[in-house]
Amino acid sequence: MSRLTFTSVALASALLAGAFNAQQAAVPSRTGPELSEVATFDHQVTGVTVSEGGRIFVNFPRWTEDAPISVAEVVDGEVRPYPNEEWNAWRNARKNEVSPEDHWVCVQSVVADGRGSLWVLDPAAPAASFIVPGGPKLVRIDLETNEVAQTIAFDETVAPQGSYLNDVRFSPDGSHAYITDAGPIGALVIVDLESGTARRVLESHPTTKADPDVVVEHHGQPVRRPDGRGVEFSADSLALSEGGETLYWKPLTGETLYSIPTEALENAELSAEQVAAEAQDEGQVGVTDGLWMDDENRIYLSALEEDAIKVREGEAVTTLVQDERLRWPDTFSQGPDGMIYVTSSRIMDMSWYKPENPPQLETQLWRFDPNSGNATGSTEGDALADGPDQ
């Protein structure tokens, strides 16, 4: 074999090897249960809930765009304004023409309570900024009639300027709602659903405020705005134990999970100090957005930095699903068939953090069988290493 021929063969082999390695590197990093796409949306989705009858509802907040639909039912992969088009008729440009009390302004969460109702939490703060007066509310819709049955309005003592009511859970007996406030001050809000009264607890407490020492990353890269600001959200993640005795929460910008007996939250006679004394440190779980607790008291964690979903059983945290399509897994819900639904809200791709991206983002709703795959590892060393974000 001539020197030229040998060199050519070696070069060809190297090119083939490089192509093979590139092909291997391009193989998606996916582990755990298989994700099934339920729907793709033209706008940024955050919340999802599945009723006891299997109906699916989602919401689209007004963050970087004036979303044409705020609350929708997903039917055969398509969105239908819910409960009707009129409730979805509010627009930024018409804020002085459309009443905020009976229209969706900037919806952050939808939750079916398992008792025949869908609840919609509207912090009424477009772009997570200035609250539209009269807009913050918690609304109950009767799923049998598809009519609004109750509206609980929040005044400035409950939803002050700067607050951003984020997620909500309901006591099994239907007497109380527990809400996180992800605004800079941070707090939990307790609502007596019969009287409609609400109050803030743990306001500006270390358990509800964003941790200044935590920098939210994605694939090892800090998520920051052009001016250097990072992702700074206070009390966000929220879960309730199966029996309703314990509430779990954590700031999104934080790594520590906290809990408190709901009995302490519902006792309006306790002082702020007494309530704070009941809060418990549940240990480190990493940066998360959504939480979900199943009937076996396993907590599902949206590991948004790693495109993953983790599970906490006892004190052990393991990775259940890791899939690059889970760009910022956001909110969980579990259907009557046991399937878990999760939205990917792509917050790291928002024009807030990537000005080159358009205000409108395509997002997805996924579901998976939590019992169809095995956990793959602990919270340490799970981060994906697949290069810079796209």
QUIQUI-V107013 format. One record per backbone hydrogen bond with DSSP energy under -1.0 kcal/mol. CO is the residue of the C=O (numbers start at 0). NH is the residue of the N-H. E is the energy in kcal/mol with one decimal. If there is no record, write none. Layout:
BEGIN
co: [CO & CO]
nh: [NH & NH]
e: [E & E]
END
This chain:
BEGIN
co: [1 & 2 & 3 & 4 & 5 & 6 & 7 & 8 & 9 & 10 & 11 & 12 & 13 & 14 & 15 & 16 & 17 & 18 & 19 & 20 & 21 & 23 & 27 & 30 & 35 & 38 & 40 & 46 & 48 & 50 & 54 & 55 & 56 & 57 & 58 & 60 & 61 & 64 & 69 & 70 & 71 & 72 & 74 & 77 & 79 & 85 & 86 & 91 & 93 & 93 & 108 & 110 & 115 & 116 & 117 & 118 & 119 & 120 & 120 & 121 & 123 & 124 & 125 & 131 & 135 & 136 & 137 & 138 & 139 & 139 & 140 & 141 & 146 & 149 & 151 & 154 & 154 & 159 & 163 & 166 & 168 & 170 & 174 & 175 & 176 & 177 & 178 & 179 & 181 & 185 & 186 & 187 & 188 & 189 & 190 & 191 & 196 & 198 & 200 & 201 & 204 & 204 & 207 & 210 & 215 & 217 & 220 & 224 & 228 & 232 & 233 & 236 & 238 & 240 & 244 & 245 & 246 & 247 & 248 & 249 & 249 & 251 & 252 & 254 & 254 & 256 & 257 & 258 & 259 & 260 & 260 & 261 & 265 & 266 & 270 & 271 & 272 & 274 & 275 & 279 & 282 & 289 & 291 & 293 & 297 & 298 & 299 & 300 & 300 & 301 & 302 & 302 & 304 & 306 & 307 & 308 & 308 & 309 & 310 & 311 & 312 & 315 & 317 & 318 & 320 & 321 & 322 & 324 & 325 & 326 & 327 & 330 & 332 & 334 & 338 & 339 & 340 & 341 & 342 & 345 & 346 & 349 & 349 & 353 & 362 & 363 & 364 & 364 & 365 & 366 & 367 & 368 & 376]
nh: [5 & 6 & 7 & 8 & 9 & 10 & 11 & 12 & 13 & 14 & 15 & 16 & 17 & 18 & 19 & 20 & 21 & 22 & 23 & 24 & 25 & 26 & 29 & 321 & 366 & 364 & 362 & 58 & 56 & 53 & 50 & 73 & 48 & 71 & 45 & 62 & 126 & 66 & 59 & 81 & 57 & 79 & 77 & 74 & 72 & 88 & 103 & 94 & 96 & 97 & 120 & 118 & 142 & 112 & 140 & 110 & 138 & 107 & 108 & 136 & 131 & 127 & 128 & 134 & 153 & 121 & 151 & 119 & 148 & 149 & 117 & 145 & 141 & 139 & 137 & 157 & 158 & 162 & 181 & 179 & 177 & 173 & 192 & 170 & 190 & 168 & 188 & 165 & 233 & 203 & 180 & 200 & 178 & 198 & 176 & 195 & 191 & 189 & 187 & 204 & 207 & 208 & 234 & 213 & 222 & 220 & 217 & 227 & 224 & 252 & 251 & 249 & 247 & 243 & 261 & 240 & 259 & 238 & 257 & 235 & 236 & 253 & 210 & 284 & 285 & 281 & 248 & 279 & 246 & 263 & 264 & 265 & 267 & 269 & 274 & 275 & 276 & 277 & 278 & 258 & 256 & 301 & 299 & 296 & 293 & 311 & 291 & 302 & 309 & 303 & 305 & 307 & 218 & 322 & 302 & 319 & 320 & 300 & 317 & 298 & 315 & 312 & 310 & 375 & 308 & 30 & 325 & 326 & 327 & 345 & 344 & 342 & 340 & 337 & 334 & 367 & 332 & 365 & 329 & 348 & 349 & 352 & 353 & 356 & 40 & 343 & 37 & 38 & 341 & 35 & 339 & 371 & 318]
e: [-2.5 & -2.4 & -2.3 & -2.5 & -2.8 & -2.6 & -2.6 & -2.8 & -2.5 & -2.5 & -2.7 & -2.7 & -2.7 & -2.8 & -2.7 & -2.9 & -2.7 & -2.5 & -2.7 & -2.7 & -1.6 & -1.0 & -1.1 & -1.9 & -1.6 & -2.5 & -1.6 & -1.5 & -2.7 & -2.1 & -2.6 & -2.6 & -2.2 & -2.5 & -2.0 & -1.4 & -3.7 & -1.6 & -2.5 & -2.7 & -2.5 & -2.1 & -2.0 & -3.0 & -2.5 & -1.8 & -3.0 & -1.3 & -2.4 & -2.2 & -2.8 & -2.9 & -2.3 & -2.1 & -3.0 & -2.6 & -2.5 & -2.0 & -1.4 & -2.0 & -2.9 & -2.0 & -1.3 & -2.4 & -2.2 & -2.7 & -3.0 & -2.5 & -3.0 & -1.5 & -2.4 & -2.6 & -2.6 & -3.2 & -2.2 & -1.4 & -3.1 & -2.5 & -2.5 & -1.8 & -2.7 & -2.3 & -2.2 & -2.4 & -2.6 & -2.0 & -2.8 & -3.3 & -2.3 & -2.7 & -2.3 & -3.0 & -2.6 & -1.8 & -1.9 & -2.6 & -2.9 & -2.7 & -2.6 & -1.6 & -2.0 & -1.7 & -2.2 & -1.7 & -2.7 & -1.6 & -2.4 & -2.4 & -3.5 & -2.3 & -2.1 & -1.3 & -3.4 & -1.5 & -2.4 & -2.7 & -1.6 & -2.4 & -2.8 & -2.2 & -1.1 & -1.9 & -3.5 & -3.3 & -1.1 & -3.2 & -2.1 & -3.1 & -2.6 & -1.0 & -1.1 & -2.2 & -1.1 & -1.5 & -2.3 & -2.4 & -1.8 & -1.4 & -1.1 & -1.9 & -2.7 & -1.9 & -3.7 & -2.0 & -2.1 & -2.9 & -1.5 & -1.2 & -2.7 & -2.0 & -1.8 & -1.8 & -2.3 & -2.5 & -1.6 & -2.6 & -2.0 & -3.2 & -2.5 & -2.2 & -2.0 & -2.6 & -2.9 & -3.4 & -2.9 & -2.3 & -2.4 & -1.8 & -1.2 & -2.3 & -2.1 & -1.6 & -3.5 & -2.1 & -2.9 & -2.1 & -1.6 & -2.9 & -3.1 & -1.5 & -1.5 & -1.4 & -2.7 & -2.8 & -3.3 & -2.2 & -2.9 & -1.4 & -2.5 & -2.5 & -2.8 & -1.9 & -2.1]
END
